[in-house]
């Protein structure tokens, strides 16, 4: 067994395995003083079962749960206490079994390791990280899904895409510069961008939304999209969708004409979703000098063969630039603007 296999064998995949691990530990090391973190149904069941199976070999000190502190425990010998009370009991605790398997697990473990309990033996579920399950993002995504589906918007409502916007909005929130999207279609990503700006308190920034709102105006031999594809929408419909966001500015028309004649910028975050070579190359040339140092250029369909023209445009433009073109887990590429010379 190599190191990786040995480490994997030590993982606890779920609460059932955690209970079995704790049971085997107490059979070998009876009398360990145990605190459970989280007054959940599995925790109450564990206490009752262990008392029945192990008798005096099971010594529960307490169940730690701020919300339910002071409630009767599952047995008289196991009170429910707050985390502050558990800190005072640290000298009486040998092992902590964390009975939580969800987004708050990392927060709980951080709380333990920053307290007098940090030297204790800890059993917990070793769950792979799922960024989409984070409580803040999950709440924003659920709100967006409900709001957009209610309005008939079904395009660009994938949480993996939204997560890229979420993390880059966080990354660039403190930077000078507005936000822009090129290629709006039904407005799903535009709505989510505007919602993120409100969530992160960026009301002073503007959100520019560029699209023909009449479909693809031109196509090259590198592109699979045809002229007039994505024409099933209108500026009026997107204007109505975005009516709750006063910082949104909708700019209809051919992007190569409307943006080249504008003086918008600098930008801290731009989302390019145009699927084609020519307009993507044009936007690379136009946006690069308008980006705030540290700002992010996000190219939505970079990794996909059906939109290979976008990738060729991005790679061609940045091949002699100091910035690297990086790829996110949803297939989008992003470039972080270096400080200007």
N, C-alpha and C positions, 0 to 999 in steps of 0.2 A: 504494500500500500504506500503510494507516494504522499507528499505533503498535502496536495490538493484533495486527494481522496480521504486522507485522515481528517482534515478540517471539515470536509463535507459530512463525514460520519458523525461528527460532534454536533452538527446543527440540530436545532429543535424546530421542526417544520410547522407545528401547530400546537394548540393547547392540550389536545389529547396526549401527544407525545411528551409535552412538558409534565403533565400529571404522572405519566409512567416514569419519566426520568426522576422526578421528585420521590416517587414511591421507592424506586430502586436505591436511591441515595439514602433514604431513611432506614431501609432494611439493613444497609451496610454500616451506616453511621447513626444509630438510634440516639434520640435525645437532642438532635440538632434543633435549635430554637428558630422557628420559621415565622416570617412575616409574609403575608400575601398582599400584593398591590392590586387593588381593584375589587370592590365588592360586587362581583358579577355572579350570575347563576353558576358558571363553572367553578368559581371560588367557593361558593356555599356548598356545592355538591362535593367538592374535593375535601373540605373540612369534615363533613359528615362521614364520607366514605373512609377517610384515613383514620378517624377515631375508631370506626368499627373494625377496620382491618389491622391497624397497627397498635392500637391501645396507647400505652404509655411511651411507646417509641416515637409518637408524633406529639411534638410540643409546639402548638401554635401560639405565638405571642400576640398577634393582632392582624387585622385587615386594614390596610391603608386606603382611605377613600375620602377625599375632602368633601364631596357632595353628600355623603351618607354618614359622615362622622357623628357619633353619638347614638346611632341606631343600634338595636340589639344585634349581636353577631349570630351566626348560625348555631354556635354553642356558647355557653356561658364563659368558658375559658378563653374565648377569642373575641375581644371587643373590636369595634370599628372605630378607628381613630383618624385624625387629620394627619397630613404630612408633617406639620410642625410638631405634633405630639409624637409621631414616629421618630423624629430626629432625637427627641429626648429619651427614647427607648433604645437608642442605637447600641448601647452596651449590652442589652439583653437579646440582641438579634444576631444569629449566625448566618442565616441564609434568607434571601428575598426571592419569592416566586412571583413574577409579574404576570398577572392573569388577564392581560390585555393583548389583543391581537388586532391592531387597527392603526389608523393614521397617527394616533396620539402616542404610540409606543416609543418612538424616538424621543419625544418630549419628556416622557416619563423617565426613560433611562438617563437623559441629560440631567433631569432634576435629582435623581439618585446620586449620580457621580459628582454633582456639585454640592453635596451635603455630607454630614458625618456618616452617612450610610455607605459611602463610596467604597470602603474597604471590605464590604460584605460579599459573600458568594451570591451570585445572582443567576437565576434561571429565567430565561425569556425566549420568546419565539424569534427565530432568525428568519424573518420574512424578507424576501427580495424587495428592493425599493421600487415602488410604483409612483412616479411623479404625478400621475393623473389622480391618485387617491389622496393627495394632500388636501387638508380640510379647506384652506382658503381657495385654492384653485377649483376644487370639486364644487364648492358652493357657487362660485362665479359661473362655472360651466353649466351647472344645473339651471341657474337663472337664465342664462343665455339660450339654452336649448328650449326652455318653455316659452320664452318671449318670441324667439324667431319662428319656431314651429307654429305658434299661434297666428303669426303674420304670414304664414305660407312660405317662409324662407327655408329651403332645404339644402342649398348649395353652401359649401364651406361651413359645415356644422360638425366637423370631426374634432373631438377633444384633443387629438394628437396635434392637429394644426393650431388649435387655440393655445395649447401649452407653449408652443414656440413664441407666440405673441405675448403671452403672460410673462414668461421669463425674460424676454428682451425688453418689455416695458419696465419691468422691475430694474433690469440692468441699467437702463438709460434714463430712469426717472429723474435723477439729480442733474442731468446734463442740460445745457442750454439747447434750445431748438424745438421746432414743432414736429409733428408726426404726419406722415403722408402714406396713402395707399394708391397704387396704380394698377387698375384692373379690379373694379368693384363688383360688377355683375349684380347679383341680388342684394348685396350688402351685408351678408352674414359676418364676414371678417371685419367690415367697417363698424358694424354695431358692437362687436366684441372689443375692438380697439377703443371705441368711445367709452364703453363701460369700464374698461381697464383704466383709462385716463381719469375717470371720475373716482374709481376705487382708490387709486394711488394719489389722489389730490392734485392732479395736473390740470386744473381748470383754466390756468393761464395759458396753456399751450393750445394751439389750433390743430385740427385734424383736417387735412386736405385730401379730398377723394376725387381722383381723376379716372374718367372712363368715357368712352364714346357714348355709352348707353344705347348704342345702335348696332352692336356686334363688332366683329373683327373687321377693320377697314382695309387690311392688305395681308397677303400671305406670301412667303417665299418658298423656295424648293427645300428648305431645311425644316419647314413647319408642316405638321399634319392638320392643324386647324385651317378651316377655309374662311374665305371672306363671308361675313355676315353670321358666322357662328357666334353663339352667346348673345344673340340679339333679342332674346325673350325677356326683356326688362326695359325699364324707362327711368330717366332721371327723376320724374315726378314720383314714381313709386319709392325710389330710394330716399328722396327728400322726405316723404311721409314717414318712412321707416326711421329716419334719423332725426325726426322733429323734436325728440326729447333731449337732444344733445346740442346746446347752443354754440359750442365751439367747433362744430362740423361745418366744413366749407365744401360744397359739391361743385366740381368743375367739369361740365360736360363738353365733349368734343374730342377730336383726334389729339391724343396725348402729345404727339410730336409737334403739334402746333400750339396747343394750349400751354404746355409746360415750358417750351423753349422761349416763349414770350413773357414768361412770368418772372417775378423777382422773389418768389417764396424761398424761405430758408433763413438761417441754417436749419438743418433737420437733425434730430437726435435718433429717430427711428423711421425707416421707410420699409414698406411692404410691397414688393413688386410681384404681381401675379398676372403677367401678360402672355405667357405661354409661347412667345415668338422670338425669333432672332432679332429682327430689325428694331423693334421698339425696346427690347431689353438692352441691346447695345447702346441705343440712344440714351436710355435712362442711366446706364452706367456712366456714360460720358457727362451727362448733365448733373447727376446727383453727386458724383464723387467730390467735386470741389465745394459742394454745398453742405457736406456732412460735418457736424461737430466732431472734433477729435474724441474718440471713444464711442461715437454713434454707430448704430448697427444698420446695415443694408441687408434685408432678408429677401431671398429669391425663392418663392414658394414652390415651384415645380422643377427645381434644378435637377433632381435625381431621376426623373422619369423619362423613359425612352420616347414616349409620345410627345414630349415637349423638349426634345433634344436641342432645338434651336436656342432655347433659353440658356442651357448649359454651355453651348459653344460661345454664345455672346459673353457670358460671365467669365469663363476661363480665358477667352481671348483678351478681354479688357484688362484683367488683373494679372496676366502673365508677366508683365514687367513692372508691377506695383509691389510695394513692400508688404501689403496685406495678404494673408492667406485666405483662400476660399474654404470654409469649413462646412461640413454637412451635419445637420441635426437628425434626430431619430425619426422624424416624420418625412424625411426626404428633402426638406428645404435646405438651402445653403445660406450661410450668413457670413458677412464680412464686417469686421470691427475696424473702423477708420483709425489709422495711425495719426499721431500729431502731424499737422501740416509743416512742411519745410519752411 
